[in-house]
Amino acid sequence: MERIKISVPASTSNLGPGFDYLGMSLNLYNEFIFTRSEKIELLGFSNLKNNLVLESYLHLFKKLNKEVIPVKIEWTKKDIPTSRGLGSSASAIIAGVLASSYFINHTTSISDYLINEMIELEGHRDNLIAELYGSLVSSIIDDGKCIVYHHIVNPKLKFLVLIPKYEVSTKMAREALPKTLSYSDLTFNASRALNLVQAFKVGSIEDLKIVLKDNIHEKYRKEFIKEYDSALNIASKYNAILKISGSGSSMLVITTSISGLKDELSSLDLDVIEVNTSKDVSTHLEVLDK
């Protein structure tokens, strides 16, 4: 019986000025096992009715006008919390689309076509691309093709993820954003985004403090995160940087020293997890049985 395992990492996106095109993978994983079956089954899921993994699996069959191959889908590892700005929906979409591609074509490769289908399902690409390829990545869409750029993250940089107990929906966080933007705000973000990847490569906290500033989304979204101001004060005390992860509610702390900082952040009513990134922190499809 054909069986595959797909592991997808978490991701943080935007990173200040990189709104909707910049993301970084994080070593927290969702893992799914797909087994060819007589009927479609879902195991380990709380939501069976509007299941994004299943919807993404069925999507490709519909697009290609193929008869659906029934599978049993097991959610076997659940490190990425939902609706916290850490790419949980992207992980579900990646798993579903890659699984359907495997059972249709018996290939484990990721084509431009598959990436475009994933983006269509997700609506934005920053988390998807980071989780697929690993480490810090940016992307552009040109003539319908997603072009990916890989960037270096200096190993002296350390990362903490702060995960509140409550969700913030992407829809709500997007609705909080202004409908129009000024040229000054756009220039503010663009000038910083241009230099952001160099600052990550060098690993300078002082440079990162400058280039990770944002004038487009964070000042609107922080209102949904009640621990934001307290976490920012603690991070600043330790010369660390605090950014909203995606649309929230999670936050990312960037520092060169965890000592003391993690303990003080843990006094807040949220989970504090030390994470890392690399190109190996990416999506993996393993064939268990052919």
C-alpha positions in Angstrom: 0.0 0.0 0.0 1.5 3.3 -1.1 2.4 5.6 1.9 4.3 8.8 2.2 5.3 11.1 5.0 5.4 14.9 4.5 7.1 17.1 7.1 6.6 20.9 6.9 8.3 23.4 9.2 6.8 26.5 10.7 7.7 29.9 9.4 7.7 33.6 10.3 6.8 36.1 7.7 7.0 39.9 6.9 9.9 40.5 9.3 9.0 44.1 9.4 9.2 45.7 6.0 9.0 42.4 3.9 5.2 42.4 3.8 3.8 39.4 2.0 7.1 38.4 0.2 9.7 37.7 2.9 9.7 34.6 5.2 12.0 32.5 7.3 11.5 28.8 8.2 11.6 27.7 11.9 12.3 24.3 13.2 8.8 23.5 14.5 7.1 20.8 12.4 3.8 19.6 11.3 3.9 16.0 10.0 1.4 14.2 7.9 1.2 10.6 6.6 -0.9 9.9 3.5 -1.8 6.2 2.8 -3.6 5.1 -0.4 -6.9 3.7 0.8 -10.3 2.5 -0.3 -11.9 5.7 1.0 -10.9 9.1 2.3 -10.2 9.1 6.1 -8.9 11.8 8.4 -7.1 10.8 11.7 -5.8 13.2 14.3 -7.7 16.3 13.2 -10.2 18.2 15.3 -11.7 19.9 12.2 -13.1 17.3 9.8 -15.7 19.4 8.0 -13.5 22.2 6.5 -10.2 20.5 6.5 -7.5 22.5 4.7 -5.2 19.5 4.2 -8.0 17.5 2.5 -9.2 20.6 0.5 -5.6 21.1 -0.8 -5.3 17.4 -1.6 -8.5 17.5 -3.6 -7.6 20.8 -5.3 -5.1 19.3 -7.7 -7.4 16.5 -8.8 -10.1 19.0 -9.7 -7.7 21.4 -11.5 -6.3 18.5 -13.6 -9.7 16.9 -14.1 -8.4 13.6 -12.6 -10.4 11.0 -10.6 -9.6 11.4 -6.9 -7.3 8.8 -5.4 -8.7 8.1 -1.9 -6.2 8.3 1.0 -6.1 8.1 4.7 -4.5 11.3 6.1 -3.0 11.2 9.5 -1.7 14.3 11.3 1.1 12.7 13.3 3.1 15.7 14.6 1.6 19.0 15.6 4.2 21.5 16.5 2.8 24.5 14.7 -0.2 26.2 16.5 -3.1 27.3 14.3 -3.9 31.0 13.7 -0.8 32.3 15.4 1.1 33.7 12.5 3.5 30.7 12.2 2.4 29.3 8.9 0.1 26.5 10.0 -2.3 27.0 7.0 0.7 27.0 4.6 1.9 23.7 6.1 -1.5 22.2 5.5 -1.6 23.4 1.9 1.9 22.2 1.1 1.2 18.8 2.5 -2.1 18.4 0.6 -0.8 19.6 -2.8 2.5 17.6 -2.6 0.6 14.5 -1.6 -1.8 14.7 -4.5 1.0 15.4 -6.9 2.8 12.3 -5.7 -0.2 10.0 -6.0 -1.0 11.4 -9.5 2.5 11.6 -11.0 4.7 9.6 -8.6 7.1 12.5 -8.3 8.5 14.3 -5.2 9.7 17.4 -7.1 8.2 20.8 -6.6 7.3 22.5 -9.9 6.4 26.1 -10.7 2.9 24.8 -11.4 2.6 23.3 -7.9 3.9 26.5 -6.3 1.3 28.6 -8.2 -1.5 26.3 -7.1 -0.3 26.6 -3.4 -0.3 30.4 -3.7 -3.8 30.3 -5.2 -5.0 28.3 -2.2 -3.1 30.4 0.4 -3.6 33.9 -1.1 0.0 35.0 -0.2 3.3 33.3 -0.7 5.7 34.4 2.1 5.1 31.4 4.5 4.7 28.9 1.7 8.1 29.7 0.1 9.9 29.8 3.4 8.5 26.4 4.4 9.2 24.8 1.1 12.8 26.0 0.7 14.1 26.7 4.2 16.0 29.6 5.9 15.4 33.2 4.9 13.8 33.6 1.5 12.2 36.4 -0.5 10.1 36.0 -3.7 8.6 38.0 -6.5 5.9 37.1 -9.0 6.9 37.9 -12.6 4.7 37.0 -15.5 2.8 34.5 -13.3 6.0 32.8 -12.1 7.2 32.8 -8.5 10.9 33.6 -8.4 12.7 32.7 -5.2 15.8 34.3 -3.7 17.7 32.6 -0.9 19.5 34.6 1.8 22.1 34.0 4.5 21.2 34.2 8.2 24.3 34.7 10.3 24.6 31.8 12.8 25.3 34.2 15.7 21.7 35.4 15.6 19.3 33.6 18.0 15.6 33.4 17.8 12.7 33.0 20.2 9.1 32.5 19.3 6.5 34.0 21.7 3.1 32.2 21.3 0.1 33.7 23.1 -2.8 31.5 24.3 -5.2 33.0 21.8 -5.6 33.2 18.0 -5.6 36.1 15.6 -7.2 35.3 12.3 -5.4 36.4 9.2 -8.6 37.8 7.8 -9.1 40.0 10.9 -5.5 41.2 10.8 -5.7 42.1 7.2 -9.0 44.0 7.6 -7.2 46.2 10.2 -4.8 47.5 7.6 -5.4 50.8 5.8 -6.9 50.7 2.3 -4.4 53.2 0.9 -0.7 53.9 1.7 1.4 57.1 1.4 4.5 57.4 -0.7 6.5 58.2 2.4 5.4 54.9 4.1 6.1 52.9 1.0 9.6 54.5 0.6 10.2 53.9 4.4 9.6 50.2 4.0 11.2 49.7 0.6 14.5 51.4 1.6 14.7 49.1 4.6 13.7 45.9 2.8 16.5 46.6 0.3 19.1 46.4 3.0 17.5 43.8 5.3 19.1 40.7 3.8 22.6 42.2 4.1 21.9 42.9 7.8 20.8 39.3 8.4 24.0 38.1 6.6 26.2 40.3 8.8 24.2 39.5 11.9 24.4 43.1 13.4 21.6 43.7 15.9 22.1 47.4 15.5 21.7 47.3 11.8 18.7 44.9 12.1 17.0 47.4 14.5 17.0 49.9 11.7 16.1 47.8 8.7 13.4 45.8 10.4 11.3 48.8 11.2 7.9 48.9 9.5 5.3 51.6 8.6 2.7 49.5 6.8 1.2 46.8 9.1 2.7 46.3 12.6 1.3 49.4 14.2 -2.2 48.3 13.3 -1.8 44.6 14.2 -0.1 45.1 17.5 -3.5 46.2 19.0 -4.6 42.5 18.7 -1.7 41.3 20.8 -2.2 42.2 24.5 1.4 41.1 25.5 3.0 43.1 22.7 4.0 46.2 24.8 5.3 44.1 27.7 7.3 41.8 25.4 8.7 44.8 23.5 9.9 46.4 26.8 11.6 43.2 27.9 13.3 42.7 24.5 14.5 46.3 24.4 16.0 45.8 27.9 18.2 43.0 26.5 19.0 44.9 23.3 16.9 42.4 21.3 14.4 43.0 18.5 10.7 42.1 18.7 8.6 41.6 15.5 5.1 40.4 14.9 5.2 37.0 13.2 3.0 37.1 10.1 -0.4 38.5 11.2 0.1 37.5 14.8 -0.6 36.6 17.5 2.9 35.1 17.8 6.0 37.3 18.0 9.6 36.7 17.0 12.5 37.9 19.1 15.9 38.3 17.4 19.0 38.5 19.6 22.6 37.4 20.0 22.2 36.1 23.5 19.3 34.1 25.0 20.6 34.3 28.6 18.2 36.1 30.9 16.0 37.2 28.1 14.1 33.9 27.7 13.5 33.6 31.5 12.0 37.2 31.7 9.8 36.7 28.7 8.6 33.5 30.2 7.0 35.5 33.0 4.4 36.7 30.5 1.3 34.6 29.8 2.6 33.0 26.7 4.8 30.1 25.5 8.5 31.0 24.8 10.3 28.6 22.4 13.9 28.8 21.2 14.0 28.1 17.5 16.5 28.2 14.6 16.6 28.2 10.9 18.7 26.8 8.0 18.1 25.5 4.5 17.6 22.1 6.0 14.6 23.4 7.9 12.4 22.9 4.9 9.7 20.6 3.6 10.6 16.9 3.2 8.6 14.2 1.4 9.6 10.6 2.3 8.2 7.6 0.5 7.5 5.0 3.2 5.9 2.3 1.0 5.6 2.1 -2.7 
